[in-house]
Amino acid sequence: MKIKNDKIIIQVTCLIVSVILWALIMINDQVHMTDTIKSVPVTIQNLSALENSNLVLMNPDKDNFTVNINVEGQPNVISSLKRGDFSAYINVYGFVEGISNATIEIIAPNGVKVLNTSPTHIACNIEGVISKVIDVTIQYEGTQAGNYYRALPISNPSSVKITGPRSVVNSADMAIATVNIANAIDDVVRTVPVRIYDGTDTEIFMSSPVENVQVTVPVYPMKYVRLMPNVTGVPEEGYQLTNVTVNPERIRIAARQDILDTINELQLAELDITDASRNIISSRDILNTNGLILLDLTTTPVVNATIDKIVEKELVFEPSEISFINVKEGHEVVLSEAQTDITVIVTGPSGVVNQLKKDELTLTVDMEGKDIGIHGVTIVCTTEKEINSISLDQEIINVELIELRSNDEE
């Protein structure tokens, strides 16, 4: 009887243990844990569809989209999860220009429940791809050699077409091609890249490459040449042209060496002074400037033609004021006591004649070859002033050439 009871006890014990084990297993199957898988990369689907529609995703972090995923599952599964076990993506198919919210889709491993994500959406900034043409601006590195002139550059092509997102293209302000002309003494020809800059002089890097351009910078030698007036015609009767000036008197020019070597002066357009009775001041163009670059010339050259009235002036000299030259040694000239004053009549432009002083005239008689005796000699009047004519009321005077007496004879 005892054996039978022990057997029953063992069986009951086993049953209880089995129930306990079954309960523990069931409880364990129903226990879940949660976790957050951080910084799971988010890929972008159908970017090519945007490009085919001339659209572009402008988000600056588009290559680094990430999402944090809150998950739930059995502890043994959750504890071993890694970022690479998940696939996260957004789909931009059908998006149009503007801001569109793209839902982040998650593919999780089996046995893992996605509770939520952070963020749940990504705001996608979509812009249209446009083009525009910008003229090329040439900038320089270095300076041409001394006494050489840098003429206007030529860019081939003269403009470039840029293509990119609307906001980037619209911000483009300048297309710059930089060429080195250090110490150049002849034309500089270079093929150089073009860089695009916005209005703040910040370089813009375009998604589509910008073409290179060929830049030609003409470099010419320089020199100064005189400007020559061309005055024609005759002033009104009783007036005359006394002076012609040009302002500026000379200018600097640049040209090819073979042209420059043939030019020493430049003619101005004709200035007609026919019947003029006063000064004429007139701007005159420079003639025959083909192949020349005129430098330092801010205004058209001005010709000043001075027109003076012709006047007469009388100056009276005493006979003693005459200078006798080439008198033989040991002889002297004696003037007749009856010799009267000599009146000199000077004719010329008023600006000179009216200011003429007596001491600016010289009366001379040349006694070359004259022997002792009485002679009728010619008086010559000269001056350094620019006048028209000089006349004397008497050009011949009588003088006596005598021999000087020595001290012994006295």
C-alpha positions as CSV (number, residue, x, y, z in Angstrom):
1,M,0.0,0.0,0.0
2,K,2.9,2.3,0.7
3,I,4.5,1.7,-2.6
4,K,1.3,2.6,-4.4
5,N,1.0,5.9,-2.5
6,D,4.6,6.8,-3.3
7,K,3.9,6.2,-6.9
8,I,1.0,8.6,-6.8
9,I,3.0,11.2,-5.1
10,I,5.7,11.1,-7.8
11,Q,3.1,11.3,-10.5
12,V,1.5,14.3,-8.9
13,T,4.8,16.0,-8.4
14,C,5.8,15.5,-12.0
15,L,2.4,16.9,-13.1
16,I,2.9,20.0,-10.9
17,V,6.5,20.5,-12.3
18,S,5.2,20.2,-15.8
19,V,2.5,22.7,-15.2
20,I,4.9,25.1,-13.7
21,L,7.3,24.7,-16.6
22,W,4.5,25.2,-19.1
23,A,3.4,28.3,-17.3
24,L,6.9,29.7,-17.3
25,I,7.2,29.0,-21.1
26,M,3.9,30.7,-21.8
27,I,4.8,33.7,-19.6
28,N,8.2,34.0,-21.4
29,D,6.5,34.0,-24.8
30,Q,4.2,36.8,-23.9
31,V,7.0,39.2,-22.5
32,H,8.2,41.8,-25.1
33,M,10.9,44.6,-24.9
34,T,11.2,47.9,-26.8
35,D,14.3,49.8,-28.1
36,T,15.2,52.6,-30.4
37,I,17.5,52.0,-33.3
38,K,19.2,55.3,-34.1
39,S,20.5,57.0,-37.3
40,V,19.2,54.4,-39.7
41,P,20.1,55.7,-43.3
42,V,17.2,56.7,-45.5
43,T,17.6,56.1,-49.2
44,I,15.7,58.1,-51.9
45,Q,13.8,56.2,-54.5
46,N,13.0,57.5,-58.0
47,L,15.5,60.4,-58.1
48,S,16.0,59.6,-61.8
49,A,12.3,60.3,-62.3
50,L,12.8,63.8,-60.9
51,E,15.8,64.4,-63.2
52,N,13.9,63.2,-66.2
53,S,11.3,65.9,-65.4
54,N,14.0,68.6,-65.1
55,L,13.6,68.7,-61.4
56,V,16.2,68.4,-58.6
57,L,16.1,67.7,-54.9
58,M,17.7,70.7,-53.2
59,N,18.0,69.4,-49.5
60,P,21.6,70.0,-48.6
61,D,21.6,66.8,-46.4
62,K,20.0,64.6,-49.0
63,D,22.9,62.2,-49.0
64,N,22.7,61.9,-45.2
65,F,19.0,61.4,-44.4
66,T,18.6,59.3,-41.2
67,V,15.7,58.1,-39.0
68,N,15.3,56.8,-35.5
69,I,13.1,53.7,-35.3
70,N,11.2,52.6,-32.1
71,V,10.7,48.8,-32.2
72,E,9.2,46.1,-30.0
73,G,9.8,42.4,-29.9
74,Q,11.1,39.5,-27.9
75,P,14.1,40.3,-25.9
76,N,16.4,37.9,-27.6
77,V,15.5,39.5,-31.0
78,I,15.5,43.1,-29.9
79,S,18.8,42.9,-28.1
80,S,20.7,41.8,-31.2
81,L,19.3,44.4,-33.7
82,K,21.6,46.7,-35.7
83,R,20.9,49.6,-38.1
84,G,21.8,47.4,-41.0
85,D,18.9,45.1,-40.2
86,F,16.4,47.9,-41.3
87,S,15.7,49.4,-44.7
88,A,14.3,53.0,-44.7
89,Y,13.4,54.9,-47.7
90,I,11.3,57.8,-49.2
91,N,9.8,57.8,-52.7
92,V,9.9,61.1,-54.6
93,Y,8.1,59.8,-57.7
94,G,5.5,62.3,-58.9
95,F,6.8,65.2,-56.8
96,V,6.5,68.7,-58.4
97,E,8.4,71.9,-57.8
98,G,8.0,73.2,-54.3
99,I,8.0,71.6,-50.8
100,S,6.6,68.1,-50.5
101,N,6.5,65.8,-47.4
102,A,7.8,62.4,-48.1
103,T,6.7,59.6,-45.7
104,I,9.6,57.5,-44.4
105,E,8.9,53.8,-45.1
106,I,10.5,51.1,-42.9
107,I,11.2,47.5,-43.7
108,A,12.0,45.7,-40.4
109,P,13.3,42.1,-39.7
110,N,10.8,39.3,-38.9
111,G,9.6,39.3,-35.3
112,V,10.2,43.1,-34.9
113,K,7.3,45.5,-34.7
114,V,7.9,49.2,-35.7
115,L,6.1,51.3,-33.1
116,N,7.0,54.7,-34.6
117,T,9.8,56.7,-36.3
118,S,11.4,60.0,-35.7
119,P,11.0,61.8,-38.0
120,T,7.9,60.4,-39.7
121,H,8.4,62.6,-42.9
122,I,11.1,64.5,-44.7
123,A,10.3,67.8,-46.3
124,C,11.7,67.6,-49.8
125,N,12.6,70.9,-51.5
126,I,12.1,70.4,-55.2
127,E,13.3,72.9,-57.7
128,G,13.1,73.1,-61.5
129,V,16.3,72.9,-63.6
130,I,16.7,76.1,-65.7
131,S,19.3,77.7,-67.9
132,K,20.4,81.2,-68.7
133,V,23.2,82.9,-70.6
134,I,25.7,85.2,-68.9
135,D,28.3,87.5,-70.7
136,V,31.9,86.6,-69.8
137,T,33.8,89.2,-67.9
138,I,37.6,89.2,-68.2
139,Q,39.8,89.7,-65.2
140,Y,43.6,89.8,-65.1
141,E,46.5,88.4,-63.1
142,G,49.6,90.6,-63.3
143,T,50.3,93.7,-65.4
144,Q,51.6,94.1,-68.9
145,A,55.2,95.5,-69.4
146,G,55.9,99.1,-68.8
147,N,55.1,101.6,-71.7
148,Y,52.6,99.1,-73.1
149,Y,48.8,99.4,-73.3
150,R,46.3,96.6,-72.6
151,A,43.4,97.0,-75.0
152,L,39.9,95.6,-74.6
153,P,39.9,91.8,-74.4
154,I,38.0,89.5,-76.7
155,S,36.3,86.3,-75.4
156,N,35.3,83.5,-77.7
157,P,32.6,82.7,-77.0
158,S,31.6,86.0,-75.5
159,S,28.9,84.4,-73.2
160,V,28.3,81.0,-71.5
161,K,25.2,79.1,-70.8
162,I,24.7,77.8,-67.2
163,T,22.2,75.2,-66.2
164,G,21.2,74.2,-62.7
165,P,18.5,74.5,-60.0
166,R,16.4,77.6,-60.3
167,S,17.6,79.3,-57.1
168,V,21.2,78.7,-58.0
169,V,20.9,79.9,-61.6
170,N,18.9,83.0,-60.6
171,S,21.6,84.0,-58.0
172,A,24.4,83.8,-60.7
173,D,25.6,87.4,-61.3
174,M,28.9,87.2,-63.2
175,A,30.9,84.8,-65.3
176,I,34.6,85.4,-64.8
177,A,37.5,84.3,-67.0
178,T,40.9,85.1,-65.5
179,V,44.0,85.4,-67.7
180,N,47.6,86.1,-66.8
181,I,49.2,89.0,-68.6
182,A,52.3,89.6,-66.4
183,N,55.0,91.5,-68.4
184,A,53.3,91.0,-71.7
185,I,54.6,92.9,-74.7
186,D,52.4,91.3,-77.3
187,D,48.9,89.9,-77.6
188,V,48.1,87.3,-75.0
189,V,45.9,84.4,-76.1
190,R,44.8,81.8,-73.5
191,T,42.1,79.2,-73.1
192,V,40.8,79.5,-69.5
193,P,38.0,78.2,-67.4
194,V,34.9,80.3,-66.5
195,R,33.9,80.6,-62.9
196,I,30.4,81.7,-61.8
197,Y,29.8,84.2,-58.9
198,D,26.7,85.5,-57.2
199,G,26.1,89.1,-56.2
200,T,28.2,88.8,-53.1
201,D,31.3,87.6,-55.1
202,T,30.9,84.1,-53.8
203,E,31.7,81.4,-56.3
204,I,28.8,79.2,-57.3
205,F,29.6,75.6,-58.3
206,M,27.2,74.5,-61.0
207,S,26.0,70.9,-61.3
208,S,26.6,71.1,-65.1
209,P,30.1,72.0,-66.2
210,V,30.7,75.5,-67.7
211,E,32.6,75.6,-70.9
212,N,36.1,77.1,-71.2
213,V,36.6,80.3,-73.3
214,Q,39.5,81.5,-75.5
215,V,40.6,85.0,-74.3
216,T,42.6,87.3,-76.5
217,V,44.1,90.4,-74.8
218,P,45.7,92.8,-77.3
219,V,48.9,94.5,-75.9
220,Y,50.3,97.4,-77.8
221,P,53.3,99.7,-77.4
222,M,52.7,103.4,-76.7
223,K,54.2,106.8,-77.5
224,Y,53.4,110.6,-77.4
225,V,52.7,112.5,-80.6
226,R,52.0,116.2,-81.3
227,L,48.6,117.4,-82.4
228,M,49.0,119.7,-85.5
229,P,46.3,122.3,-86.3
230,N,45.2,123.0,-89.9
231,V,44.1,126.6,-90.2
232,T,42.9,127.8,-93.6
233,G,41.5,131.1,-95.0
234,V,42.5,134.8,-94.4
235,P,41.1,137.1,-91.8
236,E,39.1,140.2,-92.5
237,E,41.1,143.0,-94.1
238,G,43.1,144.9,-91.5
239,Y,43.4,141.8,-89.3
240,Q,45.9,138.9,-89.2
241,L,46.5,135.5,-87.6
242,T,49.2,135.9,-85.0
243,N,49.2,132.6,-83.2
244,V,47.7,129.1,-83.2
245,T,47.7,126.8,-80.1
246,V,46.2,123.4,-79.5
247,N,45.1,122.0,-76.1
248,P,46.3,119.5,-75.4
249,E,49.5,119.9,-77.4
250,R,50.2,116.2,-77.6
251,I,48.5,112.9,-76.8
252,R,49.6,109.4,-76.1
253,I,48.6,106.7,-78.6
254,A,48.9,102.9,-78.7
255,A,49.0,100.7,-81.8
256,R,50.7,97.8,-83.4
257,Q,54.4,98.5,-83.7
258,D,54.4,98.7,-87.5
259,I,51.7,101.3,-87.4
260,L,53.2,103.3,-84.5
261,D,56.6,103.6,-86.2
262,T,55.0,105.5,-89.1
263,I,53.3,108.2,-86.9
264,N,55.1,111.2,-85.4
265,E,52.1,113.7,-85.4
266,L,48.4,113.7,-85.9
267,Q,46.5,116.3,-87.9
268,L,43.4,118.0,-86.7
269,A,40.3,118.8,-88.8
270,E,40.5,122.1,-90.7
271,L,39.7,125.4,-89.0
272,D,38.6,128.1,-91.5
273,I,39.3,131.7,-90.3
274,T,38.1,133.4,-93.5
275,D,37.0,137.1,-92.7
276,A,37.6,136.6,-89.0
277,S,38.1,139.7,-86.9
278,R,38.5,138.2,-83.5
279,N,39.9,135.1,-81.8
280,I,38.4,131.7,-82.8
281,I,38.3,128.8,-80.3
282,S,36.9,125.6,-81.7
283,S,37.0,121.9,-81.0
284,R,38.6,119.9,-83.8
285,D,38.5,116.2,-84.3
286,I,41.7,114.2,-84.8
287,L,42.0,112.8,-88.4
288,N,43.3,109.5,-89.7
289,T,43.1,107.5,-86.4
290,N,42.4,104.1,-88.0
291,G,44.4,101.4,-86.1
292,L,45.2,103.8,-83.3
293,I,44.0,103.9,-79.7
294,L,43.9,107.4,-78.3
295,L,44.9,107.6,-74.6
296,D,44.5,110.2,-71.9
297,L,42.1,112.2,-74.1
298,T,39.1,113.2,-72.1
299,T,37.7,115.9,-74.5
300,T,38.0,116.8,-78.1
301,P,41.2,118.9,-78.8
302,V,40.6,122.6,-78.9
303,V,42.3,124.9,-81.4
304,N,42.8,128.6,-80.5
305,A,43.5,130.9,-83.4
306,T,44.5,134.4,-82.3
307,I,43.3,137.2,-84.6
308,D,44.8,140.6,-84.1
309,K,44.0,144.0,-85.7
310,I,46.9,145.4,-87.7
311,V,48.0,148.8,-86.3
312,E,50.8,151.3,-86.6
313,K,52.9,153.0,-84.0
314,E,55.4,155.8,-84.4
315,L,58.6,155.9,-82.3
316,V,61.0,158.9,-82.6
317,F,64.8,158.5,-82.3
318,E,67.4,161.2,-82.0
319,P,70.3,160.9,-84.4
320,S,72.6,160.2,-81.5
321,E,70.7,156.9,-80.8
322,I,72.0,155.4,-84.1
323,S,74.6,152.7,-83.7
324,F,77.5,152.8,-86.3
325,I,79.1,149.5,-87.0
326,N,82.2,148.4,-88.9
327,V,83.9,151.8,-88.5
328,K,87.6,151.6,-89.5
329,E,90.0,151.7,-86.6
330,G,91.2,155.2,-85.8
331,H,88.2,156.8,-87.4
332,E,84.9,158.2,-86.1
333,V,81.6,159.2,-87.4
334,V,80.4,162.8,-87.1
335,L,76.7,163.6,-87.5
336,S,75.6,166.8,-89.2
337,E,74.3,169.3,-86.8
338,A,71.4,169.8,-89.2
339,Q,70.4,166.1,-88.8
340,T,66.8,165.9,-87.6
341,D,65.1,163.2,-85.5
342,I,64.2,160.0,-87.2
343,T,60.6,158.7,-87.0
344,V,60.1,154.9,-87.1
345,I,56.7,153.6,-88.1
346,V,56.1,150.1,-87.0
347,T,53.2,148.0,-88.4
348,G,51.9,144.8,-87.0
349,P,49.4,143.1,-84.8
350,S,48.0,145.2,-82.0
351,G,49.0,142.8,-79.3
352,V,52.6,143.2,-80.2
353,V,52.8,146.8,-81.6
354,N,50.9,148.5,-78.8
355,Q,53.3,147.1,-76.2
356,L,56.4,147.7,-78.2
357,K,59.0,149.9,-76.4
358,K,61.6,152.1,-78.0
359,D,64.5,150.1,-76.5
360,E,63.2,147.0,-78.3
361,L,64.2,148.7,-81.6
362,T,67.7,149.1,-82.8
363,L,68.9,151.7,-85.5
364,T,72.2,150.8,-87.1
365,V,74.3,152.1,-90.0
366,D,76.9,149.9,-91.5
367,M,80.1,151.8,-92.3
368,E,81.8,148.8,-93.9
369,G,84.3,150.0,-96.7
370,K,83.7,153.7,-96.0
371,D,86.7,156.1,-96.2
372,I,87.3,159.5,-94.8
373,G,84.8,161.9,-96.1
374,I,81.1,162.7,-96.3
375,H,78.7,159.8,-97.0
376,G,75.0,159.3,-97.5
377,V,74.4,156.1,-95.5
378,T,71.3,153.9,-95.0
379,I,69.7,153.5,-91.6
380,V,68.4,150.0,-90.8
381,C,65.9,149.4,-88.0
382,T,65.6,145.9,-86.5
383,T,63.7,144.2,-83.6
384,E,63.2,140.8,-82.2
385,K,59.5,141.3,-81.9
386,E,57.2,139.7,-84.5
387,I,55.9,142.6,-86.5
388,N,54.9,143.1,-90.1
389,S,57.0,146.0,-91.2
390,I,59.2,148.8,-90.2
391,S,59.6,152.1,-92.1
392,L,61.5,155.3,-91.5
393,D,60.6,158.8,-92.4
394,Q,64.2,159.1,-93.5
395,E,66.3,156.1,-94.4
396,I,69.4,158.0,-95.7
397,I,71.4,160.4,-93.6
398,N,74.6,162.3,-94.3
399,V,77.6,161.6,-92.0
400,E,81.3,162.5,-92.1
401,L,83.9,159.9,-91.4
402,I,87.0,161.6,-90.0
403,E,90.3,160.4,-88.7
404,L,90.9,160.6,-84.9
405,R,93.6,162.9,-83.9
406,S,96.4,161.6,-81.7
407,N,97.3,163.2,-78.3
408,D,100.5,164.7,-79.8
409,E,98.5,166.5,-82.5
410,E,96.3,167.9,-79.8
